[in-house]
Amino acid sequence: DKSSREGLQENKTFQIFKELIASIINIFESDRSYIAREMNDYDDERYSDIRSRQEAEDIARKILEQSREKKNSERNKDTSNKGNTSSSNASDDLKDQQLAIIAELNEKKEFRKEQRHQ
């Protein structure tokens, strides 16, 4: 550093200093990314089943909601034709019931598993 207010002198020593600092930062970043990668792998190993199950339950709920909305809209259309009920509504009802049972069983299973880990 000069004694005047011109700032740092960019000479060979300063270039070496900048390269040294960049190398040190690179070492820290490499170490940090290794630890983060290991933590991510551990998290995936331990919790991926739970996340997958939750995603499956969310999908099942969305399917149920869509199916119920579709069924309700069909019922509204069928109110004018009260005597015309189709077998597709019965099969939709059965599918809805099956999906609801699967979602409920998965929730109970997950709850029991969480209770055991606590």
N, C-alpha and C positions, 0 to 999 in steps of 0.2 A: 504494500500500500504506500502510495506516495504521501508525502506530508502535505501536499497541496490537495485541493478538492477535486482533482481530475479522476479519482477512482483507482481501481486496481490496474496494474500494468499487466498486459497480456503478453507474457514471455513464455519461454520453454518450461520454467518451473510451475507457472500457473497452469499450463496445459497438462502437465503431469499430475498436478493436484486435482484437476477436474476429472481426469481419467481414473484416478484413485477413488474419488468419491463415487463416480458412476459404477465402478467395480464393486465397491462395498454395498451400494444400494442393490445391485444385481444379486449379490449373495443373500442379502436379507429377503429380497423378493422371492428368490428360489426356495429359501427355507420356509417362508410364509405359505407359498403355494403348495409345497409338499405337505405341510400340516393341514391345510384346508382340504387338499385332495384326500388325505387319510380320514379326516373327519367326515367328509362327504361319503366316502366308501362305507364307513362304519354306520352312518345314518341310513344309507340305502340298505345295508345288510340287516339292520335291526328293525327298521320301520317300513320297509317297502311293502310287506304283506298287509300291514294295517292300512297304508295309503291305497293300495290296490283294492282292498275290500271296501273302503270308504267310497272310492270312485265308482265301484260296481254298484254299491247301494244308491249312490246319487243318480246313476244312470237308470237304475230300476225305478226310483221314485219319479224321475222325469218321464219315463215310459208310462208309468201308472197315471200320472197327471194328464199326459197327452191322450191316453186311451180313455180316461174318464171324460175329458173335455169332448172328445170325438163322440163318445157314447151319448153324452148329454145333448150335443147338437143333433145327433140322429134321433134321439127321443123327441126333441122339440119338433123335428120335421115329421115324425111319425104320429104326433098328436092328432093330426088331421086324418090319418089312416090308422085308427085304433085297432082295427081287426087284423092288420097286416104286420105281424111280428116275424122276424126272420131268424133263421138259425145262426146267422153270423153274430147277432147280438148275444146269443147264449154262449158262443165260443169266445167272444170278446170278454164277457163276464168271467168265464172260466180262466182266461189268461190273466185278467186283472187280479183275480183271487190268488192265482198261483204266484204272481209277482209280489203281491202283498205278503204272502206267507214267506216267500224267500227273503224278502227285505226284513221282515220281523225276526226270522230265525237268525239272520246274519247280525242284526243288532243285539240280540240276546247273547249270541256266541261271543261277540266283541266285548260286551259288558262283562261276561264271565272271565274272559281272558284278561281284561284290565284289572278286575278284582284280584286275580291270582298274582299279578305282577306288583300289586301294591302292598 
